[in-house]
């Protein structure tokens, strides 16, 4: 992994928009102003971002002028080549910050996302390089998302969302949602975390609940949460 070199540094607000657009694209969600506004609401309040549609549209128009994004006739937002490079730089710093506070500082996992938002804007290329070296070039964040520029190699097998899992099958958790700290506390307590194994005990779509077994024991989660958890097939 190479640390950010002479990458242009932007305002914190612009960096947060780039990160959000990158994540939406990563999750195959259409990056409309409405979807972007909803995602911005999941960022920590300390970021001070307005999330009204008029505020989001105003910011996007400025980013169009700065050649960071383009907007189609139906208002779908796309990162330009310049925008992609800057978004990757931002996402890399954010996910390295998450790794640093968890792996080096021992911070509880459910606090990592918020603390990373506080740190990401101030990480210089030199500090970024030191984090990478100290952590041995990590390729994913603690929640399982790939770190841009790390040389991350996707799992060769099939990936599946937990809400599509088959009863009686074994899986390894690949990725969990990071924005909801209360949900993360629950996932940590139940060992539903990247690289942990789980078995589907029961799936009841009519009740909206999936029961699974982890190394901690059995747990029940709703389908809306299960749809945000990605897994690899196991043996």
Residue pairs with C-beta under 8 A, 6 or more apart in sequence:
1 92
1 132
1 137
1 139
1 147
1 149
1 150
1 151
2 149
3 125
3 126
3 128
3 129
3 132
4 89
4 92
4 93
4 125
4 128
5 125
7 85
7 86
7 89
7 125
8 86
10 18
10 86
12 47
12 121
13 47
13 48
13 49
13 59
14 59
14 63
14 66
14 68
15 86
15 90
15 120
15 121
16 40
16 43
16 47
16 49
16 117
17 36
17 40
17 59
17 60
17 63
18 68
18 79
18 83
18 86
18 87
18 90
18 91
19 87
19 90
19 91
19 94
20 36
20 39
20 40
20 43
21 31
21 36
21 69
21 77
21 79
21 83
21 87
22 79
22 87
22 88
22 90
22 91
23 39
23 91
24 30
24 31
24 35
24 36
24 39
25 31
25 79
26 145
29 35
30 76
31 76
31 77
31 78
32 75
32 76
32 77
33 53
33 56
33 57
33 60
33 75
33 77
34 53
36 56
36 60
36 77
37 51
37 52
37 53
37 56
38 51
40 49
40 51
40 56
41 51
42 179
42 180
43 49
43 117
43 179
44 113
44 114
44 117
44 118
46 114
46 117
46 118
47 117
50 56
60 69
60 71
60 77
63 69
63 83
64 70
64 71
67 80
67 82
67 83
68 79
68 80
68 82
68 83
68 86
69 77
69 78
69 79
69 80
69 83
70 77
70 78
70 80
71 77
71 78
72 78
79 87
88 148
88 149
89 148
90 120
91 147
91 148
92 128
92 147
92 148
92 149
92 150
93 120
93 123
93 128
94 116
94 117
94 120
94 141
95 116
95 140
95 141
95 145
95 147
95 148
96 123
96 128
96 131
96 132
96 135
96 138
96 141
96 147
97 115
97 116
97 119
97 120
97 123
97 131
98 112
98 113
98 115
98 116
98 141
98 142
98 143
98 178
99 131
99 135
99 138
99 141
99 142
99 147
100 119
100 131
100 135
101 107
101 111
101 112
101 115
101 116
101 119
102 109
102 112
102 142
103 135
103 138
103 142
104 134
104 135
107 115
108 188
109 142
109 184
109 188
109 193
110 181
110 182
110 184
110 185
110 188
111 181
112 142
112 178
113 143
113 178
113 179
113 181
113 184
114 181
123 131
132 138
137 150
137 151
138 147
138 150
139 146
139 147
139 150
139 151
139 152
139 153
140 146
140 147
140 150
140 152
140 194
141 147
141 178
142 194
143 175
143 176
143 177
143 178
143 194
144 173
144 174
144 175
144 176
144 194
144 230
145 175
145 178
146 152
146 154
155 174
155 232
157 232
157 233
158 232
158 233
159 174
159 230
159 231
159 232
160 171
160 230
160 231
160 232
160 233
161 226
161 227
161 228
161 229
161 230
161 231
162 171
162 210
162 212
162 221
162 226
162 227
162 229
162 230
162 231
163 210
163 223
163 226
163 227
165 171
165 200
165 203
165 210
165 212
165 226
165 231
166 200
166 203
167 200
167 201
167 202
167 203
168 199
168 200
169 199
169 200
169 233
169 234
170 197
170 198
170 199
170 233
170 234
170 235
171 197
171 198
171 199
171 200
171 231
171 232
171 233
171 234
172 195
172 196
172 197
172 198
172 231
172 232
172 234
173 192
173 193
173 194
173 195
173 196
173 197
173 198
173 229
173 230
173 231
174 194
174 230
174 231
174 232
175 194
175 229
175 230
176 184
176 187
176 192
176 193
176 194
176 228
176 229
177 183
177 184
177 225
177 228
177 229
178 184
183 225
187 193
189 216
190 214
190 216
190 217
190 219
191 198
191 214
191 215
191 216
192 198
192 212
192 214
192 219
192 221
192 229
196 214
196 215
197 214
197 215
197 234
198 212
198 213
198 214
198 231
199 212
199 213
200 210
200 211
200 212
201 211
201 212
201 213
201 218
202 210
202 211
203 210
203 211
204 210
204 211
205 223
208 222
208 223
208 224
209 220
209 221
209 222
209 223
210 220
210 221
210 222
210 223
210 226
211 218
211 219
211 220
212 218
212 219
212 220
212 221
213 219
